[in-house]
Amino acid sequence: MRKVKVIADSTNDLSFEILQQYDIDVVPLYVEFGEETYKDGVDIIPEQLFQLVSEKGILPKTAAPSPFDFISVYTKYIEEGMDILVITLSAKMSSTYQNAVLAASEFPKGRIRVIDSQNLTTGIGSLVMIAREMAEKGIEIHSIAQELEALVTKVKVSFVIDTLEYLYKGGRCNVIQNLLGTALKIRPIIAVEDGRMIVEDKVRGDKKRAIEKLLEKLFKNPQSIYQNRIIIPYSLGSEEDAELMKSMIQKELPGTEILITKAGCVISSHCGMKTLGLSYIQK
């Protein structure tokens, strides 16, 4: 039986340390400022991204990896005799999934499986970690893929953002929602539902109140957390908020594995600074 190599796109938002520990290869998406194009996490990091936003006065656009980008990575591992499992950003948010599938069609059937996470950020990252843990146990690719496909709809991701400007100008939020968030100074809570981002709730008050709102559902049914693992993704400017959320979870759910990770440039491009998220999988 062939070994399984797990690959993700750069929106998985797992930390460099976790990616190294789990031996995950990453295919980067692109961040574009006018005529300038950067590979997410390779040519540009979030600190540089927000510096460019400040200097240029424009928001970046993002683009999916090309089929050739995936082919270049696939070729290496196919030649090494490995099967490949790829987990991507939601197909309803990006053409990343379609390009990964198109690239896979250039290789022998059954050697590459591509999973649409129907999610983003550490919602993808959670599935990536599970896939790698299963591969490490010697489980074959199709069984891993079947398990992940069963978990996709159970992944829960929500986040509170400081401003709707990035989502609105990126086409991810309508005009009315933008005006509500801006004029009334309400903190929007965004969730992923059916592969898309929706405004799930709006919280008036300070960041701690918004964090409490994010944690409400989690604390109502704590025994339902798959693998007892929670991931807290955050964008630049929310480091202290992430630590606060972690301490609140530890107090309520002692013994839970809690990972904190910084969002990459693509997620930051759409959510802006001071975004704080919560992700886990339900049993």
C-alpha positions as CSV (number, residue, x, y, z in Angstrom):
1,M,0.0,0.0,0.0
2,R,1.3,3.4,-1.0
3,K,2.0,6.2,1.6
4,V,-0.3,9.2,1.4
5,K,1.0,12.8,1.1
6,V,-1.3,15.5,2.4
7,I,-1.4,18.8,0.6
8,A,-3.4,22.0,1.4
9,D,-3.7,25.4,-0.1
10,S,-2.4,28.4,1.8
11,T,-5.8,29.4,3.2
12,N,-5.5,26.5,5.7
13,D,-3.9,29.0,8.1
14,L,-2.1,26.4,10.2
15,S,1.1,27.8,11.8
16,F,4.5,27.0,10.2
17,E,5.3,24.9,13.2
18,I,2.2,22.7,12.8
19,L,2.8,22.4,9.1
20,Q,6.4,21.3,9.7
21,Q,5.3,18.9,12.5
22,Y,2.6,17.3,10.3
23,D,4.8,17.4,7.1
24,I,2.1,19.2,5.1
25,D,2.9,20.7,1.7
26,V,1.2,24.0,0.9
27,V,0.2,25.3,-2.5
28,P,0.0,29.1,-2.2
29,L,-2.8,31.3,-3.5
30,Y,-1.9,34.7,-4.9
31,V,-2.3,38.2,-3.5
32,E,-2.5,41.0,-6.1
33,F,-1.9,44.8,-5.7
34,G,-2.5,46.2,-9.1
35,E,0.2,44.8,-11.4
36,E,2.1,43.3,-8.5
37,T,1.5,39.6,-7.6
38,Y,2.7,37.8,-4.6
39,K,2.5,34.2,-3.4
40,D,0.7,34.0,-0.1
41,G,3.2,33.1,2.7
42,V,6.1,32.9,0.2
43,D,6.6,36.4,-1.2
44,I,4.4,38.3,1.3
45,I,3.4,38.0,5.0
46,P,0.5,39.7,6.7
47,E,2.6,42.5,8.2
48,Q,3.8,43.4,4.6
49,L,0.3,43.1,3.3
50,F,-1.2,45.7,5.6
51,Q,1.8,47.9,5.1
52,L,1.1,47.9,1.4
53,V,-2.6,48.6,2.0
54,S,-1.5,51.7,4.0
55,E,1.0,52.8,1.4
56,K,-1.1,52.2,-1.7
57,G,-4.5,53.1,-0.3
58,I,-6.1,50.1,-2.1
59,L,-7.2,46.7,-0.9
60,P,-5.6,43.6,-2.4
61,K,-7.3,41.0,-4.6
62,T,-6.7,37.3,-4.4
63,A,-6.4,34.6,-7.0
64,A,-6.3,30.8,-7.0
65,P,-3.3,28.7,-7.8
66,S,-3.2,27.6,-11.4
67,P,-3.6,23.9,-12.5
68,F,0.1,24.1,-13.3
69,D,0.9,25.1,-9.7
70,F,-0.7,21.9,-8.5
71,I,0.8,19.8,-11.3
72,S,4.3,20.9,-10.2
73,V,3.6,19.7,-6.6
74,Y,1.8,16.5,-7.6
75,T,4.6,15.4,-10.0
76,K,7.2,15.2,-7.2
77,Y,5.1,12.9,-5.0
78,I,3.7,10.7,-7.7
79,E,7.3,10.1,-8.9
80,E,8.2,9.2,-5.3
81,G,5.4,6.5,-5.4
82,M,3.0,8.3,-3.1
83,D,-0.7,8.9,-3.3
84,I,-1.9,12.5,-2.8
85,L,-4.7,13.9,-0.8
86,V,-5.5,17.5,-1.4
87,I,-7.8,19.7,0.8
88,T,-8.8,23.1,-0.5
89,L,-10.7,26.3,0.2
90,S,-14.4,26.1,-0.5
91,A,-15.3,25.8,-4.2
92,K,-18.0,28.4,-3.7
93,M,-15.3,31.0,-2.7
94,S,-12.5,30.2,-5.1
95,S,-11.5,28.2,-8.2
96,T,-8.7,26.6,-6.2
97,Y,-10.7,23.3,-5.9
98,Q,-11.5,23.2,-9.6
99,N,-7.9,23.8,-10.5
100,A,-6.7,21.1,-8.1
101,V,-9.1,18.6,-9.7
102,L,-8.1,19.7,-13.2
103,A,-4.5,19.1,-12.4
104,A,-5.2,15.7,-10.9
105,S,-6.8,14.6,-14.1
106,E,-3.3,14.6,-15.7
107,F,-2.2,11.7,-13.5
108,P,-3.3,8.1,-13.1
109,K,-6.8,7.7,-11.9
110,G,-7.1,7.1,-8.1
111,R,-3.7,8.4,-7.2
112,I,-4.9,11.9,-6.3
113,R,-8.0,12.7,-4.3
114,V,-9.2,16.3,-3.9
115,I,-11.5,17.3,-1.1
116,D,-13.6,20.5,-1.1
117,S,-13.5,21.6,2.5
118,Q,-16.5,23.8,1.9
119,N,-14.7,26.1,4.4
120,L,-11.8,28.4,4.9
121,T,-8.9,29.2,7.3
122,T,-8.5,26.6,10.1
123,G,-11.7,24.9,9.1
124,I,-9.5,23.6,6.4
125,G,-6.6,23.2,8.8
126,S,-8.6,20.9,11.1
127,L,-9.3,18.5,8.2
128,V,-5.7,18.7,7.2
129,M,-4.5,17.6,10.6
130,I,-7.0,14.7,10.7
131,A,-5.9,13.5,7.3
132,R,-2.3,13.5,8.3
133,E,-3.0,11.7,11.5
134,M,-4.8,9.0,9.6
135,A,-2.1,8.8,7.0
136,E,0.5,8.4,9.7
137,K,-1.4,5.3,10.9
138,G,-1.0,3.8,7.4
139,I,-4.6,4.2,6.4
140,E,-5.1,4.2,2.6
141,I,-6.1,7.3,0.6
142,H,-9.7,6.4,-0.2
143,S,-10.6,5.6,3.4
144,I,-9.1,8.9,4.5
145,A,-11.0,10.8,1.8
146,Q,-14.2,9.1,2.8
147,E,-13.7,10.1,6.5
148,L,-13.0,13.7,5.6
149,E,-16.0,14.0,3.3
150,A,-18.2,12.8,6.2
151,L,-16.7,15.5,8.4
152,V,-16.9,18.4,6.0
153,T,-20.4,19.5,7.1
154,K,-19.5,19.1,10.8
155,V,-16.7,21.7,10.6
156,K,-17.8,24.9,12.4
157,V,-16.0,28.2,11.7
158,S,-17.1,31.6,12.9
159,F,-15.2,34.9,13.4
160,V,-15.7,38.4,14.6
161,I,-14.3,41.2,12.4
162,D,-13.4,44.7,13.2
163,T,-14.7,46.2,9.9
164,L,-16.8,45.0,7.0
165,E,-14.8,47.1,4.5
166,Y,-12.6,44.2,3.4
167,L,-15.4,41.7,2.9
168,Y,-17.6,44.4,1.2
169,K,-15.0,45.6,-1.2
170,G,-14.0,42.1,-2.0
171,G,-17.5,41.2,-3.0
172,R,-18.2,39.0,0.0
173,C,-20.8,41.3,1.7
174,N,-23.6,43.4,0.4
175,V,-24.1,47.1,0.7
176,I,-26.8,47.0,3.4
177,Q,-24.7,44.8,5.6
178,N,-21.7,47.2,5.1
179,L,-23.7,50.2,6.0
180,L,-25.1,48.5,9.1
181,G,-21.7,47.5,10.3
182,T,-20.2,50.9,9.7
183,A,-22.9,53.3,10.7
184,L,-24.0,51.5,13.9
185,K,-20.6,50.4,15.0
186,I,-21.7,46.9,15.3
187,R,-19.3,44.0,15.4
188,P,-20.4,41.5,12.8
189,I,-20.0,37.8,13.4
190,I,-19.3,35.9,10.3
191,A,-19.9,32.1,9.9
192,V,-19.4,29.6,7.1
193,E,-22.6,28.0,6.0
194,D,-22.9,25.7,3.0
195,G,-19.5,26.7,1.7
196,R,-20.2,30.5,1.9
197,M,-19.6,33.3,4.4
198,I,-22.7,34.7,6.0
199,V,-23.4,37.4,8.6
200,E,-24.6,35.2,11.4
201,D,-25.0,37.8,14.1
202,K,-24.2,41.4,15.1
203,V,-22.8,42.3,18.5
204,R,-22.9,45.8,20.0
205,G,-20.2,46.4,22.6
206,D,-16.5,45.6,23.2
207,K,-14.5,42.8,21.8
208,K,-14.9,40.6,24.9
209,R,-18.7,40.7,24.4
210,A,-18.1,39.5,20.8
211,I,-15.9,36.7,22.0
212,E,-18.5,35.6,24.5
213,K,-21.0,35.5,21.7
214,L,-18.6,33.3,19.6
215,L,-18.3,30.9,22.4
216,E,-22.0,30.6,23.3
217,K,-22.7,27.6,21.0
218,L,-19.5,25.9,21.9
219,F,-20.1,26.0,25.7
220,K,-23.7,24.8,25.3
221,N,-22.6,21.4,24.0
222,P,-18.9,21.0,24.9
223,Q,-18.9,17.2,24.7
224,S,-19.6,17.3,21.0
225,I,-16.2,18.6,20.1
226,Y,-14.5,16.1,17.8
227,Q,-11.0,15.0,19.0
228,N,-11.3,17.6,21.8
229,R,-9.5,20.1,19.6
230,I,-10.2,23.8,19.0
231,I,-8.3,26.2,16.8
232,I,-8.3,30.0,17.2
233,P,-7.2,31.8,14.0
234,Y,-6.6,35.5,14.2
235,S,-5.4,38.3,12.0
236,L,-2.8,41.0,12.8
237,G,-3.8,43.1,15.8
238,S,-5.8,40.4,17.6
239,E,-3.0,38.6,19.4
240,E,-4.2,39.5,22.9
241,D,-7.8,38.7,21.9
242,A,-6.8,35.2,20.8
243,E,-5.0,34.6,24.2
244,L,-8.1,35.9,26.0
245,M,-10.3,33.5,24.1
246,K,-8.0,30.7,24.9
247,S,-8.1,31.4,28.6
248,M,-11.9,31.6,28.5
249,I,-12.1,28.2,26.8
250,Q,-9.5,26.7,29.2
251,K,-11.5,27.9,32.2
252,E,-14.8,26.4,30.8
253,L,-13.3,23.3,29.1
254,P,-10.2,22.2,31.0
255,G,-8.1,19.6,29.1
256,T,-9.2,20.8,25.7
257,E,-6.4,21.0,23.1
258,I,-6.4,24.7,22.0
259,L,-4.2,25.9,19.1
260,I,-3.7,29.6,18.2
261,T,-2.7,30.4,14.6
262,K,-2.2,33.6,12.6
263,A,-4.2,34.0,9.4
264,G,-2.2,34.2,6.2
265,C,-2.4,37.0,3.6
266,V,-5.4,35.6,1.6
267,I,-7.7,35.4,4.6
268,S,-6.4,38.7,5.9
269,S,-7.1,40.3,2.5
270,H,-10.8,39.5,2.9
271,C,-11.3,40.0,6.6
272,G,-8.9,42.8,7.5
273,M,-6.9,43.4,10.7
274,K,-8.2,42.5,14.2
275,T,-10.2,39.5,13.1
276,L,-10.6,36.7,15.6
277,G,-12.0,33.3,14.8
278,L,-13.0,30.0,16.3
279,S,-13.0,26.6,14.6
280,Y,-13.7,23.1,15.7
281,I,-15.4,19.9,14.4
282,Q,-18.6,18.5,15.8
283,K,-18.9,14.8,16.5
